[in-house]
């Protein structure tokens, strides 16, 4: 499931950019920021708390 900058995170975790694989950590309910390289689409989420 792809996520995009500006959306609210459904779960806490590390979002990985679809273009450059840069990691952005987001807490559930927070707005997903752009990656440090200015991209806005995230392809995977890892590092979810148990």
Secondary structure, DSSP 4 states (H G I P E B T S, - for coil): --EETTSBPSS-EEEEETTT--EEEE-TTSBPPPPTTS--EEEEEE----
